[in-house]
Structures are given as structure tokens and as C-alpha cells.
């Protein structure tokens, strides 16, 4: 599905004054933000997979060059995004985002070329995400389709292509709150196309914030909570945010995000590194069977408990033991608020 959203920073309780006071750090030469050329995969598949795996384990983020999506196609999507957001608010508001993350859908534009363009770009992103999942499988000595078999494009909930604009403000924002609060992503992994700075991530050691570099013709890749859980926390889902420091408050910030999600009916298989295997990962025994649909239900329950959102008791019914397992990966629920889990034990 393809969506477009305009995000305005809100003064969430998530961003405390203490958090806002944290310094932004720059890494030393021995631990720089990972920038990897995916174009080397065909020539050196083992070495490239090892590089990507190490970056995902240490940082949870990496900048990927040579990803195969032509610059002209990325440029065209940014142009399409600007065209959409420049429309009057009443036109953009004709379709709000629903619980399936469908909103501002290109189907509503009644413009076949635009819809075709968006769907073609979404297909390119899907192909890249599948190549990355196969690369992780290679690095972990798993079957090539270990991850991709759980990501059929024909099943719910599907991957989401989202065109985003963080709108310019008429006056400087409250410095206590970032442009977008610190959070981790829910799904498997995220591809982010951005042309302006502002993204900051927690570095290894989890101290301070490090600005993600803006590399021409590259895409930022980050591990999300679902893959961190799946990999037994070998792959890191890292807190990240948008700051005000790198882009003036009176300028729009555009980005394109492609959120990859496992199928709801896919079994959630926990992995662990096999001792003495030289990097081989195997399935770890679990106390009960669960699917990624169960995982998504837990995340919705957490959000409901935190913000008292809509939903019936039946909709929000989850296994408390599975809640505990999900909580143990240190998820942030897209709000920056630490979840204490109260009320889920009943």
C-alpha cells in the first residue's frame, strides 16, 4: 500500500527535559556510522553480507550505497510527494489514514500514471528489502528464503510505502521536544530515503545521539523490533529521532519510508547463535507458538494501555507471557515513552 502523511511534532510526555538536554555526539574513526556498498554483493557475497550483519548487530542502522534503485526514480517520487502535499488541505484530508495504515492513497488521485509510478517504486523497494533479508539469512547461515518466505506481498498486513512531510513551522519549536520523538520501528526493517539531515540515532553504547549522514544516492536501512525479536536480539532495533538542529524550523522536511512487515500468519521463530558454529544460527525452543499477527496484537495492546486508544477487549486480548517476551527487546512503541506493562498481567 502507498500512503502519504504530514507529521507535526507534538509535545509528548515522551521527550523529557532531561532527554532533550542530551548532547549530540560524533563517532570516532574506529566506530563510524556504517556506510556499505551493496553493489559489491555480486562480487563478494560473503564479505558484503558480513559487513551488513555486523552493522545491523552493532548499530541497527546503516547507509546503503549501490542499492540498485535508479536516482531518477527516487527523484520522481520526491517530486510526486511535493506535488501531493502542495495541494489544499481539504483535498489531502479526503482520506485519513486508517488502522491498516492506508491513507492519502494514490488511488484517490484518479490519475493512472501517478498510481503506476508509485506502485513501480514500491515494487523496487520490495525487491531491495528481499535482497537484504536474503543477505541476513546468508550471514546467519540460514536457508536463503528463511526470512523472505514470511514476507509474501499477497498477505496481510503488507509492506507500507509512505511519503512524509514534516511541515515548516511559523515560529521556532519548543527546544525541549525533537521534531519527531525517539522511537523504534515495529516491523521487520525500514528503508528511508532522505535528502536533508536531521535523523539521529543512538550509537553503540547507547550514549547520546549521532547524526545519520546524508549520502547522495544512498538509502538508510534500519532494523525494526520484529526482526530484533526474531533474531533473538542479535540484530539491533535502535532508538532514533528527528532533531531541529540540522534543518531550519521554517523549512519542510521530506522523506520516503518503506516499512517491511512479516505476514500475520507467519510463525515467529526465535533464533540463537550456535556455540562453536562459526556464525550459524538455529531455532531456539519457545514455550508456546506465536505468529507475527500475535506480535502485532501485542504492540496494539501496548499502545492501547498507554494511550487508551479504541479497541474492544476481544481485539486487545493477548497472552501475558508473549507480552513479556516482546517487552524484553526494549521496544519504544513510536512514542519515546518507556512502557511499564501495567495492567497486562490480568
SEMI-928256 format. One line per 2 residues: number of its first residue (from 1); for each residue x, y, z of N, C-alpha, C. Coordinates in steps of 0.2 Angstrom, whole numbers, plus 5000, padded with zeros to 4 digits. Layout:
NUM = X,Y,Z,X,Y,Z,X,Y,Z ~ ...
//
This chain:
1 = 5004,4994,5000,5000,5000,5000,5004,5006,5000 ~ 5002,5012,4997,5006,5018,4997,5002,5023,5001
3 = 5005,5027,5005,5002,5032,5009,5006,5038,5009 ~ 5003,5044,5011,5007,5050,5012,5004,5053,5019
5 = 5009,5055,5023,5007,5058,5029,5011,5064,5030 ~ 5007,5069,5033,5011,5075,5035,5011,5075,5043
7 = 5017,5076,5046,5018,5074,5053,5020,5081,5056 ~ 5016,5083,5061,5018,5089,5065,5020,5086,5072
9 = 5026,5089,5074,5029,5087,5081,5024,5089,5086 ~ 5023,5084,5091,5018,5086,5097,5022,5086,5103
11 = 5020,5090,5108,5024,5090,5114,5022,5083,5119 ~ 5025,5078,5117,5023,5071,5120,5027,5071,5127
13 = 5024,5068,5131,5027,5067,5138,5034,5063,5137 ~ 5034,5060,5131,5040,5056,5129,5046,5060,5129
15 = 5046,5066,5128,5053,5070,5127,5053,5074,5133 ~ 5057,5071,5138,5058,5075,5144,5063,5080,5143
17 = 5063,5085,5148,5068,5090,5148,5075,5087,5148 ~ 5076,5082,5152,5082,5078,5153,5085,5075,5147
19 = 5080,5072,5143,5082,5069,5137,5084,5074,5132 ~ 5080,5080,5132,5081,5085,5127,5088,5088,5128
21 = 5091,5087,5134,5097,5090,5136,5103,5086,5134 ~ 5102,5080,5131,5107,5076,5130,5111,5078,5124
23 = 5118,5078,5124,5122,5080,5118,5122,5076,5112 ~ 5123,5079,5107,5124,5075,5100,5131,5074,5100
25 = 5133,5067,5099,5139,5065,5098,5141,5064,5091 ~ 5148,5064,5090,5151,5062,5083,5155,5056,5085
27 = 5155,5051,5081,5159,5045,5082,5166,5046,5081 ~ 5170,5042,5084,5177,5042,5082,5179,5038,5075
29 = 5185,5038,5073,5186,5035,5067,5185,5027,5067 ~ 5186,5024,5073,5186,5017,5074,5178,5015,5074
31 = 5174,5019,5075,5167,5017,5076,5162,5022,5072 ~ 5163,5023,5066,5159,5027,5062,5153,5024,5060
33 = 5148,5029,5058,5141,5027,5056,5143,5022,5050 ~ 5140,5016,5049,5141,5012,5044,5139,5014,5037
35 = 5143,5014,5032,5141,5016,5025,5144,5010,5021 ~ 5139,5006,5018,5141,5000,5014,5139,5000,5007
37 = 5143,4998,5003,5141,4997,4996,5138,4991,4994 ~ 5131,4991,4993,5128,4985,4991,5129,4982,4984
39 = 5132,4986,4980,5134,4984,4974,5140,4979,4974 ~ 5143,4978,4979,5148,4973,4980,5146,4966,4981
41 = 5139,4966,4982,5136,4959,4984,5138,4954,4979 ~ 5137,4955,4972,5138,4950,4967,5145,4948,4967
43 = 5150,4952,4968,5157,4951,4968,5159,4947,4974 ~ 5157,4950,4980,5159,4947,4986,5153,4946,4991
45 = 5149,4941,4989,5143,4940,4993,5144,4939,5001 ~ 5149,4935,5002,5150,4933,5009,5153,4939,5013
47 = 5158,4943,5010,5160,4949,5013,5155,4954,5014 ~ 5151,4955,5009,5146,4961,5010,5141,4959,5015
49 = 5139,4952,5015,5134,4950,5020,5137,4951,5027 ~ 5143,4949,5028,5146,4950,5035,5146,4957,5037
51 = 5148,4962,5032,5148,4969,5034,5141,4972,5036 ~ 5136,4970,5032,5129,4972,5034,5127,4969,5040
53 = 5128,4963,5041,5126,4959,5048,5130,4963,5054 ~ 5136,4964,5053,5140,4967,5059,5137,4974,5060
55 = 5135,4978,5055,5132,4985,5056,5126,4984,5059 ~ 5122,4979,5057,5115,4978,5060,5115,4976,5067
57 = 5120,4972,5069,5121,4970,5076,5124,4975,5080 ~ 5128,4979,5078,5131,4985,5082,5127,4991,5082
59 = 5125,4993,5076,5121,5000,5076,5114,4999,5075 ~ 5112,4994,5071,5104,4993,5070,5103,4998,5064
61 = 5108,5002,5061,5107,5006,5056,5113,5006,5051 ~ 5112,5007,5045,5117,5008,5040,5115,5012,5034
63 = 5120,5015,5031,5118,5018,5025,5120,5014,5019 ~ 5116,5013,5014,5117,5008,5009,5118,5011,5002
65 = 5124,5011,5000,5125,5013,4993,5124,5008,4988 ~ 5124,5009,4981,5123,5004,4976,5117,4999,4977
67 = 5112,5002,4979,5106,4998,4981,5102,4996,4975 ~ 5103,4999,4969,5100,4997,4963,5094,5001,4961
69 = 5091,5005,4965,5085,5009,4963,5088,5016,4960 ~ 5086,5017,4954,5089,5022,4950,5087,5029,4953
71 = 5092,5034,4953,5091,5040,4956,5085,5044,4953 ~ 5084,5043,4946,5079,5046,4943,5072,5044,4946
73 = 5071,5038,4948,5065,5035,4951,5064,5038,4958 ~ 5070,5039,4962,5069,5042,4968,5067,5049,4968
75 = 5070,5053,4963,5069,5060,4962,5062,5061,4960 ~ 5059,5056,4956,5052,5057,4953,5047,5056,4959
77 = 5049,5051,4964,5044,5050,4970,5045,5056,4974 ~ 5050,5060,4975,5051,5066,4979,5047,5071,4976
79 = 5047,5072,4969,5043,5077,4966,5035,5075,4967 ~ 5034,5069,4966,5027,5067,4967,5024,5069,4974
81 = 5028,5067,4979,5027,5069,4986,5026,5077,4987 ~ 5030,5081,4984,5029,5088,4985,5023,5090,4981
83 = 5021,5087,4975,5015,5089,4972,5009,5087,4976 ~ 5009,5082,4979,5003,5080,4983,5003,5085,4989
85 = 5008,5086,4993,5007,5090,4999,5006,5097,4998 ~ 5008,5099,4992,5006,5106,4990,4999,5108,4988
87 = 4995,5102,4988,4988,5103,4987,4984,5106,4993 ~ 4978,5109,4992,4975,5112,4998,4973,5106,5003
89 = 4973,5108,5009,4972,5104,5015,4965,5100,5014 ~ 4960,5103,5011,4954,5100,5011,4954,5094,5006
91 = 4958,5094,5001,4959,5089,4996,4963,5083,4999 ~ 4969,5085,5003,4973,5080,5006,4969,5076,5012
93 = 4964,5080,5015,4960,5077,5020,4955,5072,5018 ~ 4954,5071,5012,4948,5067,5009,4949,5060,5011
95 = 4955,5058,5013,4956,5051,5015,4961,5051,5021 ~ 4959,5050,5027,4963,5049,5033,4966,5042,5033
97 = 4972,5042,5036,4975,5035,5037,4971,5031,5042 ~ 4969,5025,5040,4966,5021,5044,4970,5016,5048
99 = 4967,5011,5052,4971,5006,5056,4975,5002,5052 ~ 4974,5001,5045,4978,4997,5041,4984,5001,5038
101 = 4985,5008,5040,4990,5012,5038,4988,5014,5031 ~ 4982,5014,5029,4980,5016,5022,4977,5023,5023
103 = 4980,5028,5019,4978,5035,5019,4981,5039,5014 ~ 4978,5044,5012,4980,5048,5006,4982,5044,5001
105 = 4978,5039,5000,4980,5034,4995,4980,5036,4988 ~ 4985,5034,4984,4986,5037,4977,4980,5035,4973
107 = 4976,5030,4975,4970,5028,4971,4965,5033,4971 ~ 4965,5037,4976,4961,5043,4976,4962,5049,4972
109 = 4968,5048,4969,4970,5054,4964,4967,5053,4957 ~ 4964,5047,4956,4961,5046,4949,4966,5047,4944
111 = 4972,5046,4945,4977,5048,4940,4982,5041,4939 ~ 4980,5038,4933,4984,5031,4932,4991,5032,4932
113 = 4994,5037,4929,5001,5037,4928,5004,5038,4935 ~ 5001,5042,4940,5004,5043,4946,5004,5037,4950
115 = 4998,5033,4950,4997,5027,4953,5002,5022,4951 ~ 5003,5022,4944,5008,5017,4941,5015,5018,4944
117 = 5017,5025,4944,5023,5027,4946,5025,5025,4953 ~ 5020,5026,4958,5020,5024,4965,5021,5016,4966
119 = 5017,5013,4962,5017,5005,4963,5024,5003,4960 ~ 5026,5006,4955,5033,5003,4952,5038,5005,4957
121 = 5038,5010,4960,5043,5012,4965,5043,5007,4971 ~ 5036,5006,4973,5035,5001,4979,5038,4994,4977
123 = 5037,4992,4971,5040,4986,4969,5048,4986,4969 ~ 5051,4991,4968,5058,4992,4968,5060,4991,4975
125 = 5057,4994,4980,5058,4994,4987,5057,4987,4989 ~ 5052,4984,4987,5051,4977,4989,5057,4972,4987
127 = 5059,4973,4981,5065,4969,4979,5071,4970,4983 ~ 5072,4976,4984,5078,4978,4988,5077,4975,4995
129 = 5072,4975,4998,5071,4973,5005,5072,4965,5005 ~ 5069,4962,5000,5070,4955,4999,5078,4953,4999
131 = 5081,4957,4995,5088,4955,4994,5092,4956,5001 ~ 5090,4961,5005,5093,4962,5011,5091,4956,5016
133 = 5085,4954,5016,5083,4948,5020,5087,4942,5018 ~ 5088,4941,5012,5092,4935,5010,5099,4936,5012
135 = 5102,4942,5012,5108,4944,5014,5109,4942,5022 ~ 5104,4944,5026,5104,4942,5033,5104,4935,5034
137 = 5100,4931,5030,5100,4924,5030,5107,4921,5028 ~ 5110,4924,5023,5117,4921,5022,5122,4922,5027
139 = 5122,4928,5030,5126,4930,5036,5125,4925,5042 ~ 5119,4923,5043,5117,4919,5049,5117,4911,5047
141 = 5119,4910,5041,5120,4903,5039,5113,4899,5039 ~ 5108,4903,5037,5101,4900,5036,5099,4899,5029
143 = 5094,4896,5028,5091,4895,5021,5090,4902,5018 ~ 5091,4902,5011,5091,4909,5008,5084,4912,5009
145 = 5078,4908,5009,5072,4911,5010,5069,4910,5017 ~ 5074,4910,5022,5071,4909,5029,5067,4915,5031
147 = 5069,4921,5029,5065,4927,5031,5060,4929,5025 ~ 5062,4928,5019,5058,4931,5013,5052,4927,5013
149 = 5052,4920,5015,5046,4916,5014,5040,4919,5019 ~ 5042,4923,5024,5037,4925,5028,5035,4932,5026
151 = 5037,4934,5020,5035,4941,5018,5032,4941,5011 ~ 5027,4937,5010,5023,4937,5004,5019,4944,5003
153 = 5020,4947,4997,5016,4953,4996,5009,4952,4995 ~ 5006,4946,4995,4999,4945,4994,4996,4944,5001
155 = 4999,4944,5006,4996,4943,5013,4996,4949,5017 ~ 4992,4949,5022,4992,4955,5027,4997,4954,5032
157 = 5000,4960,5035,4997,4966,5034,5000,4970,5028 ~ 5005,4967,5025,5009,4970,5019,5014,4976,5021
159 = 5018,4977,5016,5023,4982,5017,5020,4989,5015 ~ 5022,4994,5018,5020,5001,5018,5025,5006,5015
161 = 5023,5009,5009,5027,5015,5006,5024,5021,5008 ~ 5027,5025,5012,5025,5031,5015,5029,5037,5013
163 = 5025,5042,5010,5028,5048,5008,5027,5053,5014 ~ 5032,5056,5017,5031,5060,5023,5033,5067,5022
165 = 5029,5072,5025,5032,5079,5025,5031,5081,5032 ~ 5037,5083,5035,5036,5087,5042,5036,5094,5040
167 = 5030,5097,5041,5029,5104,5039,5033,5109,5042 ~ 5034,5115,5038,5038,5120,5041,5033,5123,5047
169 = 5036,5127,5051,5033,5130,5057,5033,5137,5056 ~ 5028,5141,5059,5029,5148,5058,5033,5152,5063
171 = 5035,5148,5069,5040,5150,5074,5044,5145,5076 ~ 5049,5146,5080,5054,5141,5082,5050,5136,5087
173 = 5051,5130,5087,5048,5125,5091,5051,5125,5098 ~ 5047,5122,5103,5050,5122,5110,5056,5117,5109
175 = 5062,5120,5112,5068,5116,5111,5068,5109,5115 ~ 5063,5109,5120,5063,5103,5124,5061,5097,5120
177 = 5058,5098,5114,5055,5092,5110,5058,5092,5103 ~ 5060,5086,5101,5063,5085,5095,5057,5086,5089
179 = 5059,5086,5083,5055,5086,5078,5050,5080,5077 ~ 5053,5074,5079,5050,5068,5079,5053,5064,5085
181 = 5049,5062,5090,5051,5059,5096,5055,5053,5095 ~ 5059,5051,5100,5063,5045,5099,5059,5039,5099
183 = 5060,5034,5095,5056,5028,5094,5060,5023,5091 ~ 5057,5017,5091,5060,5011,5086,5054,5009,5082
185 = 5055,5006,5076,5050,5004,5071,5047,4997,5073 ~ 5041,4996,5071,5038,4990,5074,5040,4984,5070
187 = 5041,4984,5063,5040,4978,5059,5047,4975,5058 ~ 5049,4973,5052,5055,4969,5051,5061,4974,5049
189 = 5060,4978,5045,5066,4983,5043,5062,4989,5040 ~ 5066,4994,5039,5064,5000,5036,5069,5003,5031
191 = 5067,5005,5025,5071,5009,5020,5069,5016,5021 ~ 5074,5020,5021,5072,5028,5022,5076,5031,5017
193 = 5073,5035,5012,5076,5040,5008,5075,5047,5010 ~ 5081,5050,5011,5080,5057,5014,5086,5061,5011
195 = 5084,5067,5010,5089,5072,5006,5092,5077,5011 ~ 5089,5078,5017,5091,5083,5022,5093,5080,5028
197 = 5097,5082,5032,5099,5080,5038,5094,5081,5044 ~ 5095,5078,5049,5090,5078,5055,5089,5072,5059
199 = 5090,5066,5055,5089,5060,5058,5095,5058,5063 ~ 5094,5057,5069,5099,5055,5074,5097,5048,5077
201 = 5103,5044,5079,5102,5038,5081,5106,5037,5087 ~ 5104,5032,5091,5108,5030,5097,5114,5026,5095
203 = 5120,5028,5096,5126,5024,5094,5127,5018,5098 ~ 5132,5013,5097,5134,5008,5101,5136,5011,5108
205 = 5133,5007,5113,5134,5010,5120,5128,5014,5122 ~ 5124,5016,5117,5118,5019,5119,5119,5026,5123
207 = 5124,5030,5121,5125,5036,5125,5125,5042,5120 ~ 5120,5047,5121,5120,5052,5117,5116,5051,5110
209 = 5117,5055,5105,5114,5054,5099,5119,5056,5093 ~ 5119,5052,5088,5124,5053,5082,5120,5054,5076
211 = 5121,5060,5072,5118,5061,5066,5119,5056,5061 ~ 5114,5054,5058,5115,5049,5052,5117,5054,5046
213 = 5122,5051,5042,5125,5055,5037,5120,5055,5031 ~ 5120,5060,5027,5116,5061,5021,5121,5059,5015
215 = 5120,5053,5012,5125,5051,5007,5121,5051,5000 ~ 5123,5055,4996,5120,5055,4989,5118,5048,4986
217 = 5112,5047,4984,5110,5041,4980,5110,5035,4985 ~ 5110,5036,4991,5110,5030,4996,5103,5030,4999
219 = 5102,5024,5003,5096,5024,5007,5098,5021,5014 ~ 5095,5024,5019,5096,5022,5026,5092,5016,5027
221 = 5095,5011,5030,5092,5005,5032,5092,5004,5040 ~ 5086,5002,5043,5086,5001,5050,5082,4995,5052
223 = 5085,4991,5057,5082,4985,5059,5076,4987,5064 ~ 5070,4984,5063,5065,4986,5067,5064,4980,5072
225 = 5059,4981,5077,5058,4977,5083,5056,4970,5081 ~ 5052,4969,5076,5051,4962,5074,5057,4958,5072
227 = 5061,4961,5068,5067,4957,5066,5072,4956,5072 ~ 5072,4961,5077,5076,4960,5083,5074,4955,5087
229 = 5067,4954,5088,5064,4949,5091,5065,4942,5088 ~ 5064,4942,5082,5065,4936,5078,5072,4933,5078
231 = 5077,4938,5078,5084,4936,5078,5087,4934,5085 ~ 5083,4934,5090,5085,4933,5097,5089,4939,5099
233 = 5088,4945,5097,5091,4951,5099,5098,4952,5096 ~ 5100,4947,5091,5107,4948,5088,5107,4954,5084
235 = 5101,4955,5080,5100,4961,5076,5097,4967,5080 ~ 5100,4973,5080,5098,4978,5085,5093,4983,5082
237 = 5087,4984,5086,5082,4989,5084,5084,4995,5088 ~ 5086,5000,5085,5089,5006,5088,5084,5012,5089
239 = 5084,5015,5094,5081,5021,5095,5083,5027,5090 ~ 5079,5030,5087,5081,5036,5083,5075,5041,5083
241 = 5077,5047,5081,5073,5053,5082,5075,5058,5076 ~ 5071,5063,5075,5072,5069,5071,5073,5075,5075
243 = 5079,5078,5074,5081,5084,5078,5079,5091,5074 ~ 5079,5096,5078,5078,5103,5074,5085,5106,5072
245 = 5090,5103,5074,5097,5106,5074,5099,5107,5066 ~ 5097,5102,5062,5100,5102,5056,5096,5105,5050
247 = 5090,5107,5052,5086,5110,5046,5082,5115,5050 ~ 5081,5121,5047,5078,5127,5050,5070,5125,5051
249 = 5067,5128,5056,5060,5126,5058,5056,5129,5052 ~ 5058,5134,5048,5053,5136,5043,5054,5133,5036
251 = 5057,5127,5036,5058,5123,5030,5054,5116,5031 ~ 5051,5114,5026,5048,5107,5026,5054,5102,5026
253 = 5052,5096,5028,5057,5091,5028,5053,5085,5025 ~ 5056,5083,5019,5053,5077,5015,5057,5071,5016
255 = 5053,5065,5017,5057,5059,5017,5052,5054,5014 ~ 5055,5048,5012,5051,5042,5009,5053,5036,5013
257 = 5048,5033,5016,5050,5027,5021,5046,5021,5018 ~ 5049,5015,5018,5046,5009,5016,5047,5004,5022
259 = 5041,5003,5025,5041,4999,5031,5039,4992,5029 ~ 5044,4987,5031,5043,4980,5029,5040,4976,5035
261 = 5035,4972,5033,5031,4969,5039,5031,4961,5037 ~ 5032,4957,5042,5031,4950,5040,5023,4948,5040
263 = 5022,4943,5037,5015,4941,5036,5012,4939,5043 ~ 5005,4941,5044,5002,4940,5050,5002,4932,5052
265 = 5001,4928,5047,5001,4921,5049,5008,4917,5049 ~ 5013,4921,5048,5020,4918,5048,5022,4916,5055
267 = 5024,4910,5056,5027,4908,5063,5033,4913,5065 ~ 5032,4915,5072,5038,4919,5074,5043,4914,5077
269 = 5048,4913,5073,5054,4908,5075,5059,4912,5079 ~ 5061,4910,5085,5066,4913,5089,5073,4910,5087
271 = 5078,4914,5086,5084,4911,5084,5089,4912,5089 ~ 5095,4908,5089,5100,4909,5093,5107,4907,5090
273 = 5112,4910,5091,5119,4908,5088,5121,4901,5091 ~ 5123,4897,5087,5125,4890,5089,5132,4891,5091
275 = 5134,4888,5098,5140,4889,5100,5145,4885,5096 ~ 5151,4888,5094,5156,4884,5091,5154,4883,5083
277 = 5149,4887,5081,5147,4885,5074,5150,4890,5069 ~ 5153,4895,5071,5156,4900,5067,5151,4904,5063
279 = 5146,4906,5067,5141,4911,5065,5134,4908,5063 ~ 5133,4901,5063,5127,4898,5062,5122,4900,5067
281 = 5116,4901,5065,5110,4902,5069,5105,4897,5068 ~ 5102,4895,5074,5097,4889,5074,5091,4892,5078
283 = 5086,4888,5077,5079,4890,5080,5080,4888,5088 ~ 5078,4893,5092,5078,4892,5099,5071,4889,5101
285 = 5071,4885,5106,5064,4882,5108,5060,4888,5112 ~ 5054,4888,5110,5050,4893,5114,5044,4889,5118
287 = 5042,4893,5123,5037,4890,5127,5030,4889,5124 ~ 5029,4893,5119,5022,4892,5115,5023,4895,5108
289 = 5018,4893,5104,5018,4895,5097,5015,4902,5096 ~ 5018,4906,5092,5016,4913,5091,5017,4915,5083
291 = 5013,4919,5081,5014,4922,5074,5016,4929,5074 ~ 5017,4932,5069,5019,4939,5069,5012,4943,5069
293 = 5006,4940,5068,5000,4943,5069,4999,4944,5077 ~ 5001,4939,5081,5001,4939,5088,5006,4945,5090
295 = 5011,4945,5087,5016,4951,5089,5013,4958,5088 ~ 5010,4958,5082,5006,4965,5080,5001,4966,5086
297 = 4997,4961,5088,4992,4962,5093,4995,4964,5099 ~ 5001,4962,5101,5004,4964,5107,5006,4971,5107
299 = 5008,4973,5101,5010,4980,5100,5004,4985,5101 ~ 4998,4983,5098,4992,4987,5098,4990,4987,5105
301 = 4990,4982,5109,4988,4981,5116,4993,4986,5120 ~ 4999,4986,5119,5003,4991,5122,5001,4998,5121
303 = 5000,5000,5115,4998,5007,5113,4991,5008,5117 ~ 4987,5003,5117,4980,5005,5120,4981,5006,5127
305 = 4985,5002,5131,4987,5003,5138,4990,5010,5139 ~ 4994,5012,5135,4997,5018,5136,4993,5024,5134
307 = 4989,5024,5129,4985,5030,5127,4978,5029,5127 ~ 4975,5023,5130,4968,5022,5130,4965,5023,5123
309 = 4968,5020,5118,4965,5020,5111,4959,5016,5110 ~ 4956,5016,5104,4950,5012,5103,4951,5005,5102
311 = 4947,5001,5104,4948,4994,5103,4944,4990,5109 ~ 4941,4984,5107,4937,4980,5111,4942,4976,5115
313 = 4939,4973,5121,4943,4968,5125,4945,4962,5120 ~ 4941,4960,5116,4942,4954,5112,4948,4956,5107
315 = 4947,4962,5104,4953,4964,5099,4959,4965,5103 ~ 4959,4966,5109,4966,4968,5113,4968,4962,5117
317 = 4965,4956,5116,4966,4950,5120,4973,4948,5118 ~ 4978,4947,5123,4984,4944,5121,4987,4940,5127
319 = 4991,4935,5125,4994,4931,5130,5000,4935,5134 ~ 4999,4936,5141,5003,4940,5145,5011,4937,5144
321 = 5012,4930,5143,5018,4928,5143,5022,4930,5136 ~ 5018,4931,5131,5020,4934,5125,5022,4941,5126
323 = 5018,4945,5129,5019,4952,5131,5026,4952,5134 ~ 5027,4948,5139,5034,4949,5142,5039,4948,5138
325 = 5039,4943,5133,5044,4942,5128,5045,4947,5124 ~ 5040,4951,5121,5040,4956,5117,5044,4962,5121
327 = 5041,4963,5127,5044,4969,5131,5052,4968,5132 ~ 5054,4962,5132,5061,4961,5134,5066,4963,5128
329 = 5063,4965,5122,5068,4968,5117,5069,4975,5118 ~ 5065,4978,5123,5066,4986,5124,5063,4990,5119
331 = 5057,4988,5117,5053,4992,5112,5051,4999,5115 ~ 5050,5004,5110,5048,5010,5112,5041,5013,5109
333 = 5038,5009,5105,5031,5010,5103,5030,5016,5099 ~ 5035,5019,5096,5035,5025,5092,5033,5031,5096
335 = 5034,5031,5103,5032,5037,5107,5038,5040,5111 ~ 5043,5036,5112,5049,5038,5116,5047,5037,5123
337 = 5041,5034,5125,5039,5033,5132,5041,5026,5134 ~ 5044,5025,5139,5046,5018,5142,5039,5015,5144
339 = 5038,5009,5142,5032,5005,5143,5033,5001,5150 ~ 5029,5002,5155,5030,4999,5161,5025,4992,5161
341 = 5021,4991,5156,5017,4985,5156,5012,4984,5161 ~ 5010,4989,5165,5005,4988,5170,4998,4987,5167
343 = 4995,4982,5170,4988,4980,5168,4988,4975,5163 ~ 4993,4972,5161,4993,4967,5156,4994,4960,5159
345 = 4995,4960,5166,4995,4953,5169,4989,4950,5171 ~ 4983,4954,5171,4977,4951,5172,4974,4946,5167
//
